Amino acid sequence: MTTPDSSSAPIVIIGAGMAGLTCANYLHRAGRAVVVLEAAEAVGGRVRTDVTPDGFRLDHGFQILLTKYPEVQRLLDYGALNLKAFQSGAVIRLASGQETTLRNPLRQPAAALSAAVSPIGSLPDKLRIASLAQHVSRRGSEELLARPSTDTLTFLRRYGWSEHIIDSFFRPFFGGVFLDRGLSTGSNFFEFVYQQFIEGEAAVPALGMQQIPEQLAQRLPAGTVRLNTPAEAVEGTTVRLRGGETLEAAAIVVATDGNTTARLLPHLPQLHATAWRRTTCTYFSAPSSPGRQDRLLRLNAMPGQLAHNVSFPSDVAPDYAPEGRTLVSVSTHGEHGLPETTLTALLRAELMLWFGEEVARWQHLRTYDLPHALPVYPGGQPPCQELRLTSTLYRCGDYTAYPSLNAAMATGREVAEMLLA
């Protein structure tokens, strides 16, 4: 089989998640013909939002957009997304059961944490938070990601933080970001994320996280994205679809998760299954906001709990819930082995200790068990793996780099640049 000429055949992208749509956008901007194949009924991959019949918007897991991510600033139209920002800070339930509120703990670390009466760590601990903030602010994001890394827990201990502040702040906060309360995630990614929280905001689009991939899909010509079209195999420059149809391509970009990529390309021994972080997101409807409209995330530093973090998305973006109701999002990270009904009952019992007896009257809306929420990114792993597999075959996705929306978009852009070069 001869390789199709680029003037007569499109570049075929398998997967309409953030990596594939980003790649398609850059190629389309440069005038290249593109076809995007998506197995699901909608774009977005892991960035999806369901709308219930009564008007709740349920993201697939607790997700936020960090507004200073370099890649999202390159490509997204924030005004069209109508971003709604969380308050910078958190309410932390400590191991003692005491609650403490940290406002701007990273963006204004000295102001938030210097008070000697604060139960979060010692004065040297608080000064180190300010010290690291200055350190990462003086460096570019790519420089931080390229730094030699260990795991985050080792980094924190070497930096000098006490076990108390690690357990009361870093585990619940960054353990929630990484879905990894053991803090085994690479320290270079930790420094990068630390920088993002200092310099930007955590936000959601007014109508849910799926507005982000939909914005990218809408910029492509009609018919570019083919939904409900799973690819079955890749053979040279031919993509065989389930059902037998074949597409000839100038080049092929596999923008699926790592497991699907390995399945589609079994002839490439360097590809292997991805290790994943798991999370479960349980949604409730409440008659009023337990968060008092403060737009702060609730973090649980108590050991042995199932409710790791709690948020009220409709306090931040009112269209997440119908008028007169509040959406409650509860995240449980890792394996718990519990059926949905048992998990829901145990979460209610824990949340009553936070928010009182009214929790018994909350309506359970839906539970999302997400075994493939984020790829594992251990200390020592390079910030990007090989994206060009052959002269006509490429891959992209956050599993090839580090676990974030920024990485998915960065690898999509980098593959497009390779193709255009």
C-alpha positions in Angstrom: 0.0 0.0 0.0 1.3 3.5 -0.9 1.1 6.3 1.5 -1.6 8.7 0.5 -0.5 12.2 -0.6 -1.3 14.9 2.0 -3.2 16.9 -0.5 -5.7 14.2 -1.2 -6.1 12.4 2.2 -7.0 13.9 5.6 -5.1 13.5 8.8 -7.2 11.1 10.9 -7.3 11.6 14.6 -8.7 8.8 16.7 -10.3 10.3 19.9 -12.2 13.5 20.5 -10.9 14.2 24.0 -8.9 17.3 24.8 -5.7 16.0 23.2 -7.4 15.0 19.9 -9.5 18.2 19.6 -6.5 20.4 20.4 -4.5 18.7 17.7 -7.4 19.0 15.2 -7.7 22.7 16.0 -4.1 23.5 15.3 -4.1 21.5 12.1 -7.3 23.1 10.9 -5.9 26.5 11.5 -3.0 25.6 9.3 -5.4 24.6 6.5 -5.0 20.8 6.8 -7.9 18.5 6.2 -8.8 16.6 9.4 -11.2 13.8 10.4 -11.7 13.1 14.1 -13.2 9.7 15.1 -14.9 9.4 18.4 -16.3 6.2 19.8 -18.7 7.9 22.3 -21.9 9.9 21.6 -20.2 13.2 22.5 -16.8 14.9 22.6 -14.7 15.4 25.7 -13.3 12.0 26.7 -13.0 12.3 30.5 -14.2 15.9 30.4 -17.9 15.3 30.3 -21.0 16.9 31.8 -24.4 15.2 32.2 -27.6 17.3 32.5 -30.4 15.6 34.5 -34.1 16.0 33.6 -34.5 18.5 36.5 -31.6 20.6 35.5 -28.5 19.6 37.5 -25.2 19.7 35.6 -23.0 16.8 36.7 -19.4 16.8 35.7 -17.9 13.3 35.5 -15.9 13.7 38.7 -14.9 16.9 40.5 -13.0 18.8 37.8 -11.7 22.4 37.6 -9.9 24.5 35.0 -6.7 26.2 36.3 -6.8 29.5 34.4 -3.1 30.0 34.2 -2.4 26.7 32.4 -0.2 27.8 29.5 -2.1 25.6 27.0 -5.6 26.7 27.8 -4.5 30.3 27.6 -3.2 29.6 24.1 -6.4 28.1 22.8 -9.6 28.7 24.9 -11.9 31.6 24.8 -12.5 32.3 28.5 -15.2 34.9 27.8 -17.3 32.5 25.8 -16.9 29.8 28.5 -18.2 32.4 31.0 -15.8 31.1 33.7 -16.9 31.1 37.3 -14.1 31.0 39.9 -13.8 29.3 43.2 -12.6 31.4 46.1 -8.9 30.8 46.6 -8.6 28.8 49.8 -10.3 25.9 51.6 -12.1 24.9 54.8 -10.2 22.0 56.3 -11.6 19.5 58.8 -8.6 18.6 60.9 -7.9 15.2 62.4 -9.1 16.6 65.8 -12.5 17.4 64.2 -11.8 21.1 64.4 -12.4 23.1 61.2 -10.1 25.9 60.0 -10.4 28.2 57.0 -7.4 29.1 54.9 -8.0 31.9 52.5 -5.5 32.3 49.6 -3.1 29.8 51.2 -0.9 29.7 48.1 -1.6 33.0 46.3 -1.0 35.0 49.5 0.8 32.5 51.8 2.2 34.9 54.3 -1.1 36.7 54.9 -3.0 33.4 55.1 -0.8 31.3 57.3 1.5 33.5 59.3 -0.7 33.9 62.4 0.7 31.9 65.2 -2.7 30.8 66.3 -3.3 28.9 63.0 -3.6 25.2 63.7 -2.1 24.4 60.3 1.6 23.8 61.0 4.3 25.7 62.8 5.6 29.2 62.0 8.6 27.6 60.0 6.1 25.5 58.1 4.2 28.7 57.1 7.3 30.5 56.1 8.3 27.6 53.9 5.0 27.9 52.0 5.9 31.5 51.2 9.4 30.4 50.3 8.2 27.8 47.8 5.7 30.3 46.4 8.6 32.7 45.6 10.7 29.9 44.2 8.1 28.6 41.6 7.0 32.1 40.7 10.5 32.9 39.4 10.5 29.9 37.0 8.7 29.1 33.8 6.2 26.2 33.8 8.3 24.1 31.4 11.4 24.7 33.5 9.5 23.3 36.6 8.2 20.3 34.7 11.7 19.5 33.4 13.3 19.5 36.9 14.6 16.2 38.2 11.9 14.7 40.4 11.3 12.5 43.3 7.9 11.8 44.8 6.0 14.7 46.3 6.1 13.3 49.9 9.8 13.0 49.8 10.1 16.5 48.3 8.0 18.0 51.1 10.0 16.3 53.8 13.3 17.3 52.3 12.0 20.9 52.0 11.6 20.8 55.8 7.8 20.7 56.3 6.6 19.0 59.4 4.4 15.9 59.3 1.7 17.9 60.8 1.3 20.3 57.9 1.9 17.5 55.4 -1.1 15.6 57.0 -3.3 18.6 57.6 -2.8 20.6 54.4 -0.7 18.9 51.7 -2.4 15.5 51.8 -6.0 16.7 51.6 -5.3 19.6 49.2 -2.7 18.2 46.7 -3.8 14.6 47.4 -7.2 15.7 46.0 -5.6 17.3 43.0 -3.5 14.2 42.2 -6.2 11.7 43.5 -3.2 10.4 45.5 -3.3 11.0 49.2 0.0 9.0 49.5 1.7 11.9 47.6 3.7 9.5 45.4 3.1 11.8 42.4 6.2 13.3 40.8 7.5 16.4 42.6 8.1 18.3 39.3 4.4 18.1 38.7 3.7 19.2 42.3 5.8 22.3 41.8 4.1 23.1 38.5 0.6 22.8 40.1 1.7 24.8 43.1 2.7 27.6 40.6 -0.7 27.4 38.9 -2.6 27.9 42.1 -0.4 30.8 43.0 -0.8 32.6 39.7 -4.3 31.7 38.5 -7.7 30.8 39.6 -9.6 27.5 39.8 -12.8 27.9 37.8 -15.5 26.1 35.9 -17.5 27.1 32.8 -20.9 28.4 33.7 -22.6 25.5 32.0 -20.2 22.7 33.0 -16.8 21.4 32.1 -17.9 19.8 28.8 -18.2 23.3 27.4 -14.4 23.2 27.1 -14.2 20.4 24.5 -17.4 21.5 22.9 -15.8 24.9 22.3 -12.9 23.3 20.4 -15.2 20.9 18.5 -17.4 23.9 17.3 -14.4 25.5 15.7 -13.9 22.7 13.3 -15.8 22.4 10.0 -19.1 20.6 10.0 -18.6 16.8 9.7 -15.0 16.9 10.9 -15.9 15.0 14.1 -17.6 11.7 13.6 -19.3 10.6 16.8 -20.3 6.9 17.6 -17.5 5.9 15.3 -15.1 3.5 17.1 -11.8 2.6 15.4 -11.1 -1.1 15.4 -7.5 -1.2 14.0 -4.7 0.8 12.5 -2.9 -0.8 9.6 -0.2 1.5 8.0 -2.1 4.6 6.9 -5.5 2.9 7.0 -7.9 3.1 9.9 -10.4 0.2 10.0 -13.7 1.1 11.8 -16.0 -1.2 13.7 -18.3 -2.5 11.0 -15.7 -2.8 8.3 -15.4 0.8 6.8 -11.8 1.9 6.2 -10.4 5.4 6.0 -7.2 6.3 4.2 -5.1 8.9 5.9 -2.1 11.1 5.2 -1.1 10.5 8.8 -2.8 9.0 11.9 -2.9 10.5 15.4 -4.1 8.1 18.2 -5.5 10.5 20.8 -7.1 7.9 23.0 -6.2 6.9 26.5 -3.1 4.7 26.9 -4.9 1.4 27.2 -6.9 2.0 24.0 -3.8 3.2 22.2 -1.9 0.0 23.1 -4.9 -2.1 21.9 -5.1 -0.3 18.6 -1.3 -0.6 18.0 -0.4 -4.1 19.3 2.6 -4.2 16.9 4.4 -1.5 18.8 6.1 -3.2 21.8 7.0 0.1 23.5 3.3 0.8 24.2 1.8 -0.7 27.3 -1.3 -0.4 29.5 -1.6 2.7 31.6 -1.8 2.7 35.4 -4.7 4.8 36.7 -5.8 6.8 39.7 -9.4 6.1 40.7 -12.0 8.4 42.2 -15.7 8.2 43.0 -17.9 11.3 42.8 -21.2 11.3 44.6 -23.7 14.1 43.9 -26.5 15.2 46.2 -29.2 17.9 46.0 -29.7 20.1 49.0 -32.4 22.6 49.7 -29.9 25.3 50.6 -26.2 25.8 50.5 -24.2 24.3 53.4 -21.3 26.4 52.1 -23.0 29.7 52.8 -22.1 30.8 49.3 -18.4 31.2 50.3 -17.2 29.3 47.1 -14.6 27.4 49.2 -13.6 23.8 48.8 -14.0 21.6 51.9 -11.1 19.3 52.6 -11.0 16.4 55.0 -7.7 15.8 56.8 -9.3 13.2 59.2 -7.8 9.7 58.5 -9.9 6.8 57.5 -12.7 8.9 56.0 -14.6 8.3 52.7 -15.5 12.0 52.1 -12.1 13.4 51.0 -13.3 16.7 49.6 -16.7 18.4 49.3 -17.7 21.2 47.0 -20.9 23.1 46.1 -20.6 23.8 42.4 -23.8 25.7 42.2 -22.5 28.3 44.7 -19.7 29.0 42.1 -21.8 28.6 38.9 -25.5 28.9 39.7 -26.6 27.1 36.5 -25.2 23.8 37.9 -28.4 23.5 39.8 -32.1 24.4 39.2 -33.4 27.5 41.1 -33.9 26.8 44.8 -31.5 23.8 45.0 -27.8 23.4 45.7 -25.6 20.8 44.1 -23.3 19.0 46.5 -20.2 17.1 45.1 -18.4 14.6 47.3 -15.2 12.9 46.2 -13.8 9.6 47.4 -10.4 8.8 46.1 -8.9 5.3 45.5 -10.4 1.9 45.9 -13.2 1.5 48.5 -14.9 -1.7 47.3 -18.3 -0.5 48.4 -21.6 -0.8 46.5 -23.2 2.5 45.7 -26.0 2.3 48.3 -23.5 1.5 51.1 -21.1 4.2 50.0 -24.0 6.8 49.9 -25.1 5.8 53.4 -21.7 6.0 54.9 -21.0 9.4 53.2 -24.2 10.7 54.7 -23.1 9.7 58.2 -19.7 11.4 57.7 -21.3 14.6 56.2 -23.7 14.9 59.1 -20.7 15.6 61.3 -19.8 18.5 59.0 -23.2 19.9 58.1 -25.7 18.7 60.6 -28.9 16.6 60.5 -30.1 18.3 57.3 -27.8 15.9 55.4 -30.4 13.2 56.0 -32.8 15.1 53.8 -30.3 15.6 50.9 -31.4 13.8 47.7 -28.9 11.4 46.2 -28.6 12.3 42.5 -26.0 10.1 40.9 -22.7 8.4 41.6 -19.8 8.3 39.2 -17.2 5.6 39.7 -14.2 6.6 37.6 -11.5 3.9 37.6 -9.6 5.7 34.9 -9.7 9.3 36.3 -6.0 10.2 36.0 -2.9 8.4 34.8 -0.4 7.6 37.5 2.7 9.9 37.3 5.4 8.7 39.7 8.5 10.5 40.7 11.3 10.2 38.2 9.1 9.8 35.2 10.0 12.2 32.3 7.5 15.0 31.6 6.8 13.7 28.1 7.2 10.4 26.3 7.8 9.9 22.6 4.9 11.2 20.5 6.1 10.3 17.0 5.8 6.5 16.6 6.5 6.2 12.9 6.8 8.6 9.9 2.9 8.6 9.6 1.8 7.5 13.1 1.6 9.7 16.2 0.0 9.7 19.7 -1.0 12.3 22.2 -2.7 12.4 25.6 -1.9 13.3 29.2 -0.8 9.7 29.8 2.3 10.4 27.6 3.2 13.4 29.9 1.7 14.3 33.3 -1.9 14.0 34.5 -3.7 17.2 33.6 -5.8 19.1 31.0 -2.7 21.1 30.3 -0.7 18.0 29.3 -3.4 16.7 27.1 -3.6 19.9 25.2 0.2 20.4 25.1 0.8 16.9 23.5 -2.0 17.6 21.0 -0.4 20.9 20.0 3.1 19.3 19.8 1.8 16.5 17.5 0.2 19.1 15.2 3.4 21.0 15.1 5.3 17.8 14.1 2.8 17.2 11.3 2.9 20.7 10.0 6.8 20.8 10.1 
